[in-house]
């Protein structure tokens, strides 16, 4: 694949109006009528995504992670560690592990990508989420977007950003499944905004994800406003046209909760996006596995009420110990000790970035065999 990609092959931002998207969803629905015809369409969409991402450029890395784990801290019912794993030779995924303190032979695990707020992994919202999942008995891996916090080997706007984000999520999943304390049948993923894109992208491509909750991002008309979401031709090719609703639908029949709000591009979800998802799940006889948590008076965030919806969703589908979370007229997150950005930092003077680390957009693209015109 050569860059830049022709604009007519990309679906960026508000690519359609809501009315156009409504009409397009009806047109998509006419292309299939039962399980066999939906799965044929799903196969075409997956192939289009993988081709659009240039997935075949990524190297075969097996179970080589070379993990860097340090700064273990025991908190009130959970543990926090700083972690980096090798995504491919010379490139690292950075983040924090939130671990349960109670003993179990196998734990569920939840991947936690995040959206575009600067250094989002270090903010209270992500710390609350990771800590609550861990206290409820899950291993939560909260990891950086490209160009955020410790992930400074490339810029956020590297032309292959969608590929690297999806690959990094796959490698976090690979790592979690390599751990002897993780139950492979109880793996979830959730993220908001751009993290919502990462959530439904990995779920669409990897059956090892057993439950997913994309937050404030699944839209029929909005394709993602950043190059990391819509900068490669995943939605359109000579052989397919799709949108993020159909990509999210590739989760079926696995459990999925779509979270939406009343302010952004997800305000139409109860009437446009969710009925389509229900129709897909219905051909599997799995209507009980898809739900929509809609917050019409709220905005574009992964705030407290949306986190509470996620705690309940994953508690049900991954068998978390939700009773471990303090509760009085709502979940009480005040047990969480908020750490400073410095305390959560992965690469420090004591724990430097590995000497083999690739540095810069050009170096990474060259290493993966991409040409820029």
C-alpha positions, 0 to 999 in steps of 0.5 A, a space after each residue: 500500500 502506498 501513501 497518501 491514499 486517494 481521498 475517494 477511497 476514504 470515509 472520513 468524519 461525517 461522511 454521510 448526513 444522518 438521513 443519508 446514513 438512514 437510507 444506506 442502512 436500509 440498503 445494507 439490510 436489503 443485501 441479506 435476509 438470513 444467517 447464511 447471507 449475513 455471514 457472507 456479507 460479514 466475510 466480505 466486510 472482514 476481508 475489506 477491513 484486513 485489506 484496508 489495514 494492510 494487515 499482511 504487512 505485520 510480522 509474525 511475532 508469536 508469543 514474544 512480548 519481552 514484558 517490562 513490568 515494574 512499580 507494583 502497588 497494592 491498593 484497596 482491593 486491587 494492584 497497579 503495575 506499570 507495563 510495556 510489551 513488545 508489539 513487533 520488533 522495536 515497537 512497544 505498547 505501554 500502559 498499566 495493569 490493574 490486578 485483583 487482590 483476591 486469589 483465583 486460578 483464572 481471572 477474566 481480563 478486560 482490554 481498555 483502549 482510550 480516546 483522544 483526550 491528551 494522556 488519557 491513560 493517566 486521567 482519573 476516569 481510566 484509573 477508576 475503570 481499571 481499579 473497579 474492574 480489578 476489584 471486581 475480579 478482572 485483570 484490566 490492561 489500560 494502554 496508550 493510544 499512539 502519541 499519548 503518555 508513554 507511546 512516543 515512538 511515533 506521532 498520533 497521525 502516522 499514516 498507518 495509525 489505524 493499523 498500529 492501533 488495531 495491531 497493538 490491541 491484538 498484541 495486548 490480547 495475545 499477551 493477556 492470553 499468554 498469562 497462566 492466570 487469565 481465563 481465555 473464555 472470559 475476555 472483554 474489551 471496552 473504550 470510549 470515542 476513539 477507544 470505542 473504535 478500537 473496541 469494535 475493530 478488534 472485536 470484529 477481527 478476533 473471535 477471542 474477544 468474548 464481550 465488548 462495550 464500545 462507548 459513544 462511537 458506533 454511528 451510521 453516519 460518522 466514521 471517526 474524525 481522526 486519521 487513527 480511525 478513518 485514515 485507511 480504506 477499511 470502510 470502502 474498496 472496489 468490493 465493499 462499502 460498509 460503516 461502523 455499525 456493520 463493523 460493530 455487528 461483526 461481534 454477533 452473536 457474542 455479547 455487546 453493549 453499545 453505549 450512546 448519548 444525546 449530544 454527539 453522533 450517537 444520539 440516533 442510536 436507539 432508532 437507527 444503529 441499534 435496530 440494525 444490530 438487533 436484526 443481525 443478532 436475531 439471525 443468530 437467535 441471540 437478541 439477548 446478547 446485544 443491548 444499548 445503554 443510551 444516556 440522552 441527557 449526557 455528552 461525549 465521554 466515558 463518565 461515571 454513569 457509562 462506567 457503571 453500565 460497563 461494570 454491570 455488563 461485564 459482571 454479567 457476561 464475564 462473571 465478575 464479582 460486582 459485589 466487591 464494589 462498594 454500592 449505595 444508590 450507585 457504585 462508589 468509586 471513592 476507594 480508588 487511589 488516584 496516582 500521579 502521571 509520574 507514578 503511572 509512567 512506564 519509561 523512566 530513568 530507572 526503566 528506560 525505553 529499550 535500546 532497540 526501540 524504533 523512533 519516528 514515523 518514517 523508521 516504523 513505516 520503513 521497518 514494516 515495508 510501507 512506501 510513502 509517495 
